[in-house]
Amino acid sequence: MKTVIVALIAASFLVARPTLAHQSTPAAAPTLTCNLVVHIDGFRNQKGDAGLSIFNSPDGWPEDNDKAFTHGPHPFSGTRTTITLQVPPGRYALAALHDENSNHRLDRNFFGIPKEGFGFSNNPHVLLTAPSFNTAAMQVTCPTTETTIHLIYK
């Protein structure tokens, strides 16, 4: 009886089971990306770079670039620049910086007041602290979403 049960179990694994060689793996769906066009204006001089950090969650917002979806310095000339990026559709908050000394962070004085220009998507009114992620968040859709960030100097 034991032998019959073992034989039936073994047979059930052999019957109607496709092998890996006959299975097909579905192709990965291509990642949809949209053009995000960011205009930054109000540079007070030609020093340094335009920094742009894009966050897709409140985690790290707005200064922890290690938690940003993407970030980086961008060269500029004149009083404005335009940066075009490819991102998946979604909700993002943007922080812009006139990084005058190219050290990849917002420099502050002894009292914590920014020494360099900064701005956020949706151009919220800024007093003593940065706006919340939700205040600065915007929807990016395909094919193209454009926004303008006006730099603030304190």
Residue frames as a rotation matrix with the C-alpha (Angstrom) as fourth column:
MET 1
0.569 0.822 0.000 0.00
0.822 -0.569 0.000 0.00
0.000 0.000 -1.000 0.00
LYS 2
0.403 -0.520 -0.753 2.85
0.170 -0.766 0.620 2.37
-0.899 -0.378 -0.220 0.87
THR 3
-0.638 -0.693 0.336 4.43
0.410 0.065 0.910 1.73
-0.652 0.718 0.242 -2.50
VAL 4
-0.120 0.688 0.716 1.18
0.980 -0.034 0.197 2.52
0.160 0.725 -0.670 -4.34
ILE 5
0.786 0.414 -0.459 0.79
0.526 -0.838 0.147 5.86
-0.324 -0.357 -0.876 -2.51
VAL 6
-0.004 -0.880 -0.476 4.40
0.064 -0.475 0.878 6.83
-0.998 -0.027 0.058 -3.24
ALA 7
-0.667 -0.216 0.713 3.92
0.667 0.252 0.701 5.86
-0.331 0.943 -0.024 -6.89
LEU 8
0.316 0.869 0.381 0.73
0.940 -0.341 -0.001 7.95
0.129 0.359 -0.924 -7.16
ILE 9
0.690 -0.138 -0.711 2.41
0.225 -0.892 0.391 10.98
-0.688 -0.430 -0.584 -5.62
ALA 10
-0.405 -0.913 -0.043 5.40
0.148 -0.112 0.983 10.62
-0.902 0.392 0.180 -7.94
ALA 11
-0.449 0.302 0.841 3.11
0.889 0.243 0.388 10.21
-0.087 0.922 -0.377 -10.96
SER 12
0.635 0.758 -0.152 1.17
0.746 -0.652 -0.137 13.34
-0.203 -0.026 -0.979 -10.06
PHE 13
0.315 -0.604 -0.732 4.38
-0.058 -0.783 0.620 15.38
-0.947 -0.153 -0.281 -10.33
LEU 14
-0.695 -0.650 0.306 5.18
0.205 0.230 0.952 13.93
-0.689 0.724 -0.027 -13.75
VAL 15
-0.267 0.687 0.676 1.77
0.962 0.235 0.141 14.34
-0.062 0.688 -0.723 -15.40
ALA 16
0.471 0.612 0.635 0.69
0.743 -0.663 0.088 17.61
0.475 0.430 -0.768 -17.01
ARG 17
0.610 -0.367 -0.702 3.47
0.358 -0.663 0.657 19.70
-0.707 -0.652 -0.273 -15.51
PRO 18
0.911 -0.337 0.238 5.18
0.114 -0.348 -0.931 22.01
0.396 0.875 -0.278 -18.01
THR 19
0.227 -0.914 -0.338 8.92
0.966 0.167 0.198 22.21
-0.125 -0.371 0.920 -17.77
LEU 20
0.240 -0.218 -0.946 10.74
0.225 -0.935 0.273 25.51
-0.944 -0.278 -0.175 -17.43
ALA 21
-0.790 -0.595 0.145 11.98
0.246 -0.091 0.965 25.13
-0.561 0.798 0.219 -20.99
HIS 22
-0.501 0.677 0.540 8.39
0.800 0.123 0.587 25.33
0.331 0.726 -0.603 -22.26
GLN 23
0.393 0.643 -0.657 7.31
0.831 -0.554 -0.045 28.24
-0.393 -0.528 -0.753 -20.06
SER 24
-0.063 -0.392 0.918 7.55
0.689 -0.682 -0.244 31.73
0.722 0.617 0.313 -21.48
THR 25
-0.368 -0.135 -0.920 8.47
0.812 -0.528 -0.248 34.71
-0.452 -0.839 0.304 -19.38
PRO 26
0.696 0.652 0.302 6.36
0.717 -0.607 -0.343 37.76
-0.040 0.455 -0.890 -20.12
ALA 27
-0.227 -0.768 0.598 8.38
0.727 -0.543 -0.421 40.69
0.648 0.339 0.682 -21.44
ALA 28
-0.438 0.008 -0.899 8.84
0.750 -0.547 -0.371 43.54
-0.495 -0.837 0.234 -19.00
ALA 29
0.617 0.713 0.334 6.50
0.787 -0.546 -0.289 46.38
-0.024 0.441 -0.897 -19.77
PRO 30
-0.303 -0.746 0.593 8.31
0.681 -0.605 -0.412 49.47
0.666 0.279 0.691 -20.97
THR 31
-0.276 0.128 -0.953 8.51
0.835 -0.460 -0.304 52.22
-0.477 -0.879 0.020 -18.38
LEU 32
0.439 0.522 0.731 6.40
0.785 -0.619 -0.028 55.21
0.438 0.586 -0.682 -19.38
THR 33
-0.397 -0.564 -0.724 8.21
0.799 -0.600 0.030 58.51
-0.451 -0.567 0.689 -18.93
CYS 34
0.727 0.644 0.240 7.01
0.687 -0.684 -0.246 62.06
0.005 0.344 -0.939 -19.34
ASN 35
-0.297 -0.752 0.589 8.85
0.613 -0.623 -0.487 65.27
0.732 0.216 0.646 -20.09
LEU 36
0.595 0.342 -0.727 9.07
0.773 -0.490 0.402 67.48
-0.219 -0.802 -0.556 -17.03
VAL 37
-0.072 -0.561 0.825 10.13
0.658 -0.648 -0.383 70.97
0.749 0.515 0.416 -18.12
VAL 38
0.483 0.136 -0.865 11.21
0.837 -0.360 0.411 73.18
-0.256 -0.923 -0.288 -15.22
HIS 39
0.212 -0.356 0.910 11.82
0.378 -0.829 -0.412 76.88
0.901 0.431 -0.041 -15.78
ILE 40
0.289 -0.202 -0.936 13.78
0.928 -0.181 0.326 78.56
-0.235 -0.962 0.136 -12.97
ASP 41
0.230 -0.193 0.954 14.02
0.499 -0.818 -0.286 82.34
0.835 0.542 -0.092 -12.95
GLY 42
0.935 0.178 0.306 15.36
-0.095 -0.708 0.700 85.14
0.341 -0.683 -0.646 -10.77
PHE 43
0.383 -0.872 -0.306 19.09
0.919 0.393 0.032 84.30
0.093 -0.293 0.952 -10.58
ARG 44
0.917 0.006 -0.399 20.85
0.139 -0.942 0.305 87.30
-0.374 -0.335 -0.865 -9.06
ASN 45
0.185 -0.891 -0.415 24.26
-0.839 -0.363 0.406 86.56
-0.512 0.272 -0.815 -10.58
GLN 46
0.585 -0.009 -0.811 26.08
-0.670 0.558 -0.490 84.06
0.457 0.830 0.321 -12.81
LYS 47
-0.436 -0.796 0.420 27.96
-0.894 0.329 -0.304 82.20
0.104 -0.508 -0.855 -10.05
GLY 48
-0.610 0.053 0.790 27.63
-0.462 0.787 -0.409 78.46
-0.643 -0.615 -0.456 -9.49
ASP 49
-0.948 0.301 -0.108 24.91
0.131 0.675 0.726 76.12
0.291 0.674 -0.679 -10.67
ALA 50
-0.117 0.966 0.230 21.16
-0.931 -0.187 0.314 75.70
0.347 -0.177 0.921 -10.66
GLY 51
-0.980 -0.160 0.120 20.36
-0.195 0.890 -0.412 72.84
-0.041 -0.427 -0.903 -8.32
LEU 52
-0.085 0.986 -0.144 17.13
-0.906 -0.016 0.422 70.91
0.414 0.167 0.895 -8.75
SER 53
-0.973 -0.114 0.199 15.87
-0.198 0.854 -0.481 68.15
-0.116 -0.507 -0.854 -6.45
ILE 54
-0.203 0.924 -0.325 12.72
-0.744 0.070 0.665 66.18
0.637 0.377 0.673 -7.25
PHE 55
-0.881 -0.016 0.473 10.96
-0.394 0.579 -0.714 64.24
-0.263 -0.815 -0.516 -4.50
ASN 56
-0.446 0.770 -0.457 8.19
-0.294 0.356 0.887 61.68
0.845 0.530 0.067 -4.98
SER 57
0.336 0.560 -0.757 7.44
0.683 0.409 0.606 61.37
0.649 -0.720 -0.245 -1.25
PRO 58
0.853 0.030 0.521 7.73
-0.264 -0.837 0.480 63.54
0.451 -0.546 -0.706 1.88
ASP 59
0.798 -0.593 -0.112 10.65
0.492 0.533 0.688 61.41
-0.348 -0.604 0.717 3.09
GLY 60
-0.178 -0.982 0.063 13.70
0.919 -0.143 0.368 63.69
-0.353 0.124 0.928 3.04
TRP 61
0.259 0.360 0.896 11.82
0.744 -0.666 0.053 66.70
0.616 0.653 -0.440 1.65
PRO 62
0.991 0.118 -0.061 13.25
-0.031 -0.245 -0.969 69.21
-0.129 0.962 -0.239 0.79
GLU 63
0.542 -0.837 -0.075 16.98
-0.840 -0.540 -0.048 69.00
-0.001 0.089 -0.996 1.53
ASP 64
0.037 -0.556 0.830 18.01
-0.402 0.752 0.522 65.33
-0.915 -0.353 -0.196 1.84
ASN 65
0.116 -0.034 -0.993 19.18
-0.990 -0.081 -0.113 64.67
-0.076 0.996 -0.043 -1.70
ASP 66
-0.895 -0.442 0.058 19.95
-0.441 0.897 0.037 61.05
-0.068 0.007 -0.998 -0.81
LYS 67
-0.540 0.775 0.327 16.17
0.377 0.571 -0.729 60.52
-0.752 -0.270 -0.601 -0.56
ALA 68
-0.098 0.473 -0.876 15.27
-0.675 -0.678 -0.291 62.54
-0.731 0.563 0.386 -3.64
PHE 69
0.758 0.395 0.519 13.88
0.154 0.665 -0.731 60.81
-0.634 0.633 0.443 -6.72
THR 70
0.284 -0.745 0.603 16.52
0.915 0.024 -0.402 62.68
0.285 0.666 0.689 -8.68
HIS 71
0.844 -0.091 -0.528 18.72
0.147 -0.908 0.391 65.70
-0.515 -0.408 -0.753 -8.10
GLY 72
0.127 -0.895 0.427 21.66
0.968 0.206 0.145 67.43
-0.218 0.395 0.892 -9.61
PRO 73
-0.143 -0.279 -0.949 23.42
0.080 -0.959 0.270 70.59
-0.986 -0.037 0.160 -10.60
HIS 74
0.408 0.278 0.870 22.61
0.892 0.083 -0.445 72.18
-0.195 0.957 -0.214 -13.94
PRO 75
-0.727 -0.678 -0.111 24.58
0.625 -0.719 0.303 74.94
-0.286 0.151 0.946 -15.65
PHE 76
0.493 0.869 0.035 22.75
0.814 -0.447 -0.371 78.17
-0.307 0.212 -0.928 -16.41
SER 77
-0.766 -0.624 0.154 23.33
0.643 -0.739 0.202 81.57
-0.012 0.254 0.967 -17.97
GLY 78
-0.493 0.585 0.644 21.41
-0.038 -0.754 0.655 84.77
0.869 0.299 0.394 -17.61
THR 79
-0.650 0.318 0.690 18.64
-0.757 -0.353 -0.551 85.24
0.068 -0.880 0.470 -15.09
ARG 80
0.401 0.814 0.420 16.73
-0.782 0.543 -0.306 82.07
-0.477 -0.206 0.854 -15.96
THR 81
-0.788 -0.579 -0.210 17.24
-0.607 0.672 0.424 78.49
-0.105 0.462 -0.881 -17.08
THR 82
0.439 0.883 -0.166 15.14
-0.897 0.441 -0.030 75.60
0.046 0.162 0.986 -18.35
ILE 83
-0.723 -0.598 0.347 15.77
-0.635 0.772 0.007 72.02
-0.272 -0.216 -0.938 -17.27
THR 84
0.305 0.802 -0.514 14.04
-0.902 0.417 0.116 69.13
0.307 0.429 0.850 -19.03
LEU 85
-0.692 -0.475 0.543 13.92
-0.657 0.726 -0.202 65.72
-0.298 -0.497 -0.815 -17.33
GLN 86
-0.234 0.596 -0.768 12.30
-0.440 0.640 0.630 62.37
0.867 0.485 0.112 -18.05
VAL 87
-0.842 0.043 0.538 10.21
-0.506 0.284 -0.815 61.07
-0.188 -0.958 -0.218 -15.13
PRO 88
-0.739 0.669 -0.076 7.36
0.610 0.713 0.347 58.56
0.287 0.210 -0.935 -14.79
PRO 89
-0.137 0.752 0.645 3.93
-0.140 -0.659 0.739 60.15
0.981 0.011 0.196 -14.42
GLY 90
-0.014 0.145 -0.989 3.12
0.896 0.441 0.052 60.89
0.444 -0.886 -0.137 -10.80
ARG 91
0.915 0.350 0.199 3.08
0.185 -0.805 0.563 63.39
0.358 -0.478 -0.802 -7.98
TYR 92
0.001 -0.989 -0.146 6.34
0.913 0.061 -0.403 65.26
0.407 -0.133 0.904 -7.29
ALA 93
0.936 0.088 -0.341 7.56
0.230 -0.885 0.404 68.20
-0.267 -0.457 -0.848 -5.23
LEU 94
0.385 -0.802 0.456 10.48
0.719 -0.049 -0.693 70.22
0.579 0.595 0.558 -6.61
ALA 95
0.746 -0.288 -0.600 13.10
0.311 -0.646 0.697 72.25
-0.589 -0.707 -0.393 -4.77
ALA 96
0.617 -0.547 0.566 15.34
0.534 -0.238 -0.811 74.61
0.578 0.803 0.146 -6.74
LEU 97
0.620 -0.531 -0.578 18.55
0.476 -0.331 0.815 76.22
-0.624 -0.780 0.047 -5.53
HIS 98
0.814 -0.554 0.173 20.92
-0.186 -0.531 -0.826 78.85
0.550 0.641 -0.536 -6.83
ASP 99
0.799 -0.570 -0.193 24.02
0.532 0.520 0.668 77.03
-0.281 -0.636 0.718 -5.59
GLU 100
0.935 -0.354 -0.029 26.38
-0.335 -0.855 -0.397 79.97
0.116 0.380 -0.918 -5.89
ASN 101
0.091 -0.963 0.254 29.41
-0.957 -0.014 0.288 78.12
-0.274 -0.269 -0.923 -4.50
SER 102
0.232 0.084 -0.969 28.58
-0.702 0.704 -0.107 74.73
0.673 0.705 0.222 -6.13
ASN 103
-0.770 -0.514 0.380 28.69
-0.627 0.497 -0.599 72.78
0.119 -0.699 -0.705 -2.85
HIS 104
-0.575 0.598 -0.558 25.34
0.032 0.698 0.716 71.02
0.817 0.394 -0.420 -3.58
ARG 105
-0.212 0.577 -0.789 23.50
0.971 0.217 -0.102 72.36
0.112 -0.788 -0.606 -0.53
LEU 106
0.531 0.479 0.699 21.68
0.347 -0.875 0.337 75.48
0.773 0.064 -0.631 0.65
ASP 107
-0.565 -0.777 -0.277 24.10
0.646 -0.207 -0.735 77.62
0.514 -0.594 0.619 2.65
ARG 108
0.636 0.772 -0.002 22.71
0.542 -0.444 0.713 79.49
0.550 -0.454 -0.701 5.64
ASN 109
-0.070 -0.625 0.778 24.02
-0.343 -0.717 -0.607 82.26
0.937 -0.309 -0.164 7.86
PHE 110
-0.912 -0.409 0.023 24.53
-0.131 0.240 -0.962 82.06
0.388 -0.880 -0.273 11.62
PHE 111
-0.565 0.778 0.275 20.80
-0.665 -0.232 -0.710 82.55
-0.488 -0.584 0.648 12.23
GLY 112
-0.473 0.347 0.810 19.77
0.363 0.914 -0.180 79.83
-0.803 0.209 -0.558 9.75
ILE 113
0.523 0.640 -0.562 18.65
-0.234 -0.527 -0.817 82.27
-0.820 0.559 -0.126 7.08
PRO 114
0.529 -0.314 0.789 19.50
0.757 0.594 -0.271 81.08
-0.384 0.741 0.551 3.54
LYS 115
-0.053 -0.667 -0.743 22.39
-0.062 -0.740 0.670 82.87
-0.997 0.081 -0.002 1.91
GLU 116
-0.970 -0.242 0.026 21.55
-0.012 0.153 0.988 81.51
-0.243 0.958 -0.151 -1.56
GLY 117
-0.394 0.860 -0.326 18.45
-0.919 -0.364 0.151 81.64
0.011 0.359 0.933 -3.69
PHE 118
-0.943 0.184 0.277 15.85
0.139 0.975 -0.176 78.88
-0.302 -0.128 -0.945 -3.39
GLY 119
-0.393 0.879 -0.271 12.35
-0.919 -0.389 0.069 78.09
-0.045 0.276 0.960 -4.60
PHE 120
-0.709 0.259 0.656 9.71
-0.014 0.925 -0.380 75.37
-0.705 -0.279 -0.652 -4.75
SER 121
-0.822 0.522 0.227 7.16
0.385 0.218 0.897 74.03
0.418 0.825 -0.380 -7.18
ASN 122
0.197 0.979 -0.057 3.84
0.897 -0.157 0.414 75.89
0.396 -0.133 -0.909 -6.96
ASN 123
-0.509 -0.526 0.682 5.82
0.282 -0.850 -0.445 78.94
0.813 -0.034 0.581 -5.67
PRO 124
0.460 0.700 -0.546 4.33
0.757 0.013 0.653 78.91
0.464 -0.714 -0.524 -2.16
HIS 125
0.543 -0.228 0.808 4.82
-0.426 -0.904 0.030 81.87
0.724 -0.361 -0.588 0.16
VAL 126
0.236 -0.578 -0.781 7.82
0.679 0.673 -0.293 81.04
0.695 -0.461 0.552 2.38
LEU 127
0.823 0.002 0.568 8.39
-0.362 -0.768 0.528 82.59
0.437 -0.640 -0.632 5.79
LEU 128
0.253 -0.746 0.616 10.65
-0.946 -0.057 0.319 80.78
-0.203 -0.664 -0.720 8.28
THR 129
-0.287 -0.331 0.899 10.45
-0.210 0.937 0.278 77.18
-0.935 -0.109 -0.338 7.06
ALA 130
-0.957 -0.061 -0.283 10.16
-0.290 0.234 0.928 75.29
0.010 0.970 -0.242 3.82
PRO 131
-0.024 0.996 -0.080 6.65
-0.994 -0.015 0.109 74.44
0.107 0.083 0.991 2.63
SER 132
0.059 0.127 0.990 5.32
-0.412 0.907 -0.092 70.95
-0.909 -0.403 0.106 3.25
PHE 133
-0.869 -0.326 0.371 5.68
0.124 0.584 0.802 68.30
-0.478 0.743 -0.468 0.59
ASN 134
-0.169 0.904 0.393 1.92
0.905 0.301 -0.302 68.46
-0.391 0.305 -0.868 -0.06
THR 135
0.495 0.318 -0.808 2.01
0.118 -0.946 -0.301 72.23
-0.861 0.053 -0.506 -0.55
ALA 136
-0.174 -0.688 -0.705 4.75
-0.697 -0.420 0.582 71.96
-0.696 0.592 -0.406 -3.16
ALA 137
-0.556 -0.080 0.827 3.57
0.269 0.925 0.269 68.73
-0.787 0.372 -0.493 -4.81
MET 138
-0.084 0.482 -0.872 2.39
-0.860 -0.477 -0.181 68.84
-0.503 0.735 0.455 -8.40
GLN 139
0.490 0.334 0.806 1.06
0.080 0.903 -0.422 66.24
-0.868 0.271 0.415 -10.81
VAL 140
-0.482 -0.649 -0.588 3.28
-0.663 -0.169 0.729 65.27
-0.573 0.742 -0.349 -13.75
THR 141
0.468 0.684 0.560 1.44
0.010 0.630 -0.777 63.86
-0.884 0.369 0.288 -16.75
CYS 142
-0.588 -0.651 0.480 2.47
0.449 0.231 0.863 62.80
-0.673 0.723 0.156 -20.24
PRO 143
0.613 -0.778 0.137 3.50
0.657 0.406 -0.636 63.83
0.439 0.480 0.760 -22.70
THR 144
-0.480 -0.816 0.322 4.80
0.518 -0.560 -0.646 67.06
0.707 -0.144 0.692 -21.13
THR 145
0.690 0.564 -0.455 4.29
0.712 -0.416 0.566 69.00
0.130 -0.714 -0.688 -17.91
GLU 146
-0.231 -0.747 0.623 5.81
0.477 -0.645 -0.597 72.48
0.848 0.159 0.505 -17.50
THR 147
0.726 0.384 -0.570 6.30
0.686 -0.351 0.638 74.52
0.045 -0.854 -0.518 -14.36
THR 148
0.125 -0.678 0.725 8.13
0.128 -0.713 -0.689 77.69
0.984 0.179 -0.003 -13.36
ILE 149
0.464 -0.116 -0.878 9.95
0.885 0.093 0.456 78.21
0.029 -0.989 0.146 -10.06
HIS 150
0.596 -0.244 0.765 10.76
-0.044 -0.961 -0.272 81.77
0.802 0.129 -0.584 -8.98
LEU 151
-0.185 -0.772 -0.609 13.90
0.730 0.307 -0.610 81.99
0.658 -0.557 0.507 -6.84
ILE 152
0.899 0.399 0.178 13.71
0.131 -0.636 0.761 83.73
0.417 -0.661 -0.624 -3.46
TYR 153
-0.283 -0.957 -0.061 16.64
0.478 -0.085 -0.874 85.50
0.832 -0.276 0.481 -1.81
LYS 154
0.699 0.524 -0.487 16.29
0.665 -0.226 0.712 86.42
0.263 -0.822 -0.506 1.89
